[in-house]
Amino acid sequence: MDLRFGDSKPTDEERAAVDALLGPPESSWEGADRSDADLRWARGGREARDRRDQLLPALHALNDRVGWISEGALDYVCRRLTVPPAEAYGVATFYAMFSVRPRPATVLHVCTDLACTAAGASELCATVEARLGPESGVKVERSPCLGLCERAPATLTIRAGESARLGVPPLGELEDEAVQAEGGSGGAAPGDGKGKGRRGRNTLHATAVCAPATPARAIAAATAPESAPTEAAPETAVPQTGTPAPTLTLLHRIGTADPTSLDDYRAHGGYTALRRAFALGPAAVIREVTDAGLVGRGGAAFSTGRKWQATAAQPDHPHYLVCNADESEPGTFKDRVLMEGDPYALVEAMTIAAYATGAHRGYLYLRGEYPRALARVTHAIEQARTRGLLGDDVLGQGYAFDIEIRRGAGAYICGEETALFNSIEGHRGEPRSKPPFPVEKGLFGKPTVENNVETLVNVLPVLTMGAEAYAAIGTPASTGPKLFCVSGSVARPGVYELPFGATLGELLALAGVRDNLRAVLLGGAAGGFVRPDELDIPLTFEGTREAGTTLGSGVVMAFDDTVPLPRLLLRIAEFFRDESCGQCVPCRVGTVRQEEALHRIADRTGAAAADDIALLREVGRAMRDASICGLGQTAWNAVESAIDRLGAYE
């Protein structure tokens, strides 16, 4: 892609997809037909540059409508937003879900990550690829984790075009396959400021999630005719559903309240916390969150109250709130379950966080692989806005706040907060150097508070129970309840809620661990393995640290002795190689060297593997010490723990 505009022109369909999002161009400088008036002066340049943050939604609009992004379409987007073509090309090629080369309108993504690999994803993918030839009109792509680990193996079908033509009802399900029709650009909040100029939302592509998938079911979902019948199927991601309410704090509405009904949410205690927040005032809300000992649930375990206080104290305005719902760590799906099963809780919690930190606009950055969550949260935001719970006067308190959804497009690195900011702003999702920290200069260079879904939802019981009662749950250093994503070799995979301090063995007993347990991976691909004789590890940040491992975001993946450990480690290395943004040399080169070494020793043990293991240690130390962000710093953790704790190559 050149720095200059080429001669390629967008098709009528591509132009319509972009115009549906941005509105029609106002001058030839933005892609309209040339007129004599436009030859006299340039119009719209500054305003268009202020809409650089619409680049990612515009790429989604094209991908949803056509299935890929042509040079002419990309040129048109660049003219509309005054973005250099080379920069837009760099953004379009950064994300796994986009393609700048022609491909069929239907793409079948087959998850080949850890839980799905252990459940036979390689065989599934090979069978599907063999049966779906070029004449099928379906492109099969091997995908990183789709966030459906509790129902592995999983596939996701994305079909570009008018969803009305597909005959797929919203939020319907096809037996075990969830078939959902979704909007192409997510929910947009009205109003000025960043995001202005957004005049419409595409409602153009359809998705079909198949989990657990068999070759026949995956192919049927990808090739279903327009009038395919649908049947409702239960959602079983929370095995504790039906547990008495006092036992569950964060999950008590899931399975009991209708996630699409605002009235049902309020009947189950919804918006009690927001009313108390308004009664307390911003400073007192922050004090409650601090006194409760709430820390971030994404893995860093930083004090939420301190982060909020630092943002609220910044004199620079406006302040922004960003909810990180881009959980792409293999084995993680708790945020998906919360958004699908209790979306109004997230809307309420974001409103409280914004009120406490002085923000009037919030962004929900949502994984592109979560179609049901997108539909549920979009609906919840629209209903809250209609009922006066979002907008210019929230609950009649004179406080203005609204939420805009931004869809990710398949980039694990965008889970890092500053990479997420870059992605929203329309740049490649590469991490920034710190300092300055986000509380000082975050999104759009303004003070920003960023929390993930689970962290924000924890704010609700902090306010309804009170800080003292909340802090009494768990341990003094790790307070409150914690969600754990259990998958792999267990009888009842899913999201479990336990107080901090419960042991790994107690959690696995709830999930029904098998007798031939070989290893447990804590914290996902960036975490560490533990042995079957180490199940007494307390599930707290400090307890796992003392045991030489990490709790991370709460991933617990069990593997029995039928899972070949060297192949599992190789898949972890492949994951980090693919997901490295390439910005820094230690990570860009180190992840490749790690994968190469694991390829060489995949079928070797003992002395034959000694040299490569020594090389792995050297590369791992370099990545840990010199990488810019946590991806490179943790890419060696799981492999190191498997070698040292499990004797993977002995």
Sequence and secondary structure as in RCSB ss.txt:
>XXXX:A:sequence
MDLRFGDSKPTDEERAAVDALLGPPESSWEGADRSDADLRWARGGREARDRRDQLLPALHALNDRVGWISEGALD
YVCRRLTVPPAEAYGVATFYAMFSVRPRPATVLHVCTDLACTAAGASELCATVEARLGPESGVKVERSPCLGLCE
RAPATLTIRAGESARLGVPPLGELEDEAVQAEGGSGGAAPGDGKGKGRRGRNTLHATAVCAPATPARAIAAATAP
ESAPTEAAPETAVPQTGTPAPTLTLLHRIGTADPTSLDDYRAHGGYTALRRAFALGPAAVIREVTDAGLVGRGGA
AFSTGRKWQATAAQPDHPHYLVCNADESEPGTFKDRVLMEGDPYALVEAMTIAAYATGAHRGYLYLRGEYPRALA
RVTHAIEQARTRGLLGDDVLGQGYAFDIEIRRGAGAYICGEETALFNSIEGHRGEPRSKPPFPVEKGLFGKPTVE
NNVETLVNVLPVLTMGAEAYAAIGTPASTGPKLFCVSGSVARPGVYELPFGATLGELLALAGVRDNLRAVLLGGA
AGGFVRPDELDIPLTFEGTREAGTTLGSGVVMAFDDTVPLPRLLLRIAEFFRDESCGQCVPCRVGTVRQEEALHR
IADRTGAAAADDIALLREVGRAMRDASICGLGQTAWNAVESAIDRLGAYE
>XXXX:A:secstr
  SS  S    HHHHHHHHHHH S SSGGGTS   TGGGT   SHHHHHTTGGGHHHHHHHHHHHHSS  HHHHH
HHHHHHT  HHHHHHHHTTSTT  SS   SEEEEEE SHHHHHTTHHHHHHHHHHHS GGGTEEEEEES  S GG
G S EEEEE S HHHHT  TTEEETTEEEEEE SS     SSSTTTT       EEEEEESS  HHHHHHHHH  
TT         S TTTTS GGG SSSTTTTTS TT HHHHHHTTTTHHHHHHHHH HHHHHHHHHHTT B TTTT
  BHHHHHHHHHT  SS EEEEEEE   STT  HHHHHHHH HHHHHHHHHHHHHHHTEEEEEEEE TT HHHHH
HHHHHHHHHHHTTSSBSSGGGSS  BEEEEEE  S GGGGSHHHHHHHHHTS      SSS TTTS GGGS EEE
EEHHHHHHHHHHHHH HHHHHTSB SSSBSEEEEEEEESBSS EEEEEETT BHHHHHHHHTB TTEEEEEESGG
GSEEE GGGTT BSSHHHHHHTTS  TTSEEEEEETTS HHHHHHHHHHHHHHH    SHHHHHHHHHHHHHHHH
HTT  GGGGHHHHHHHHHHHHHHHHH SSHHHHHTTHHHHHHHHHH TT 
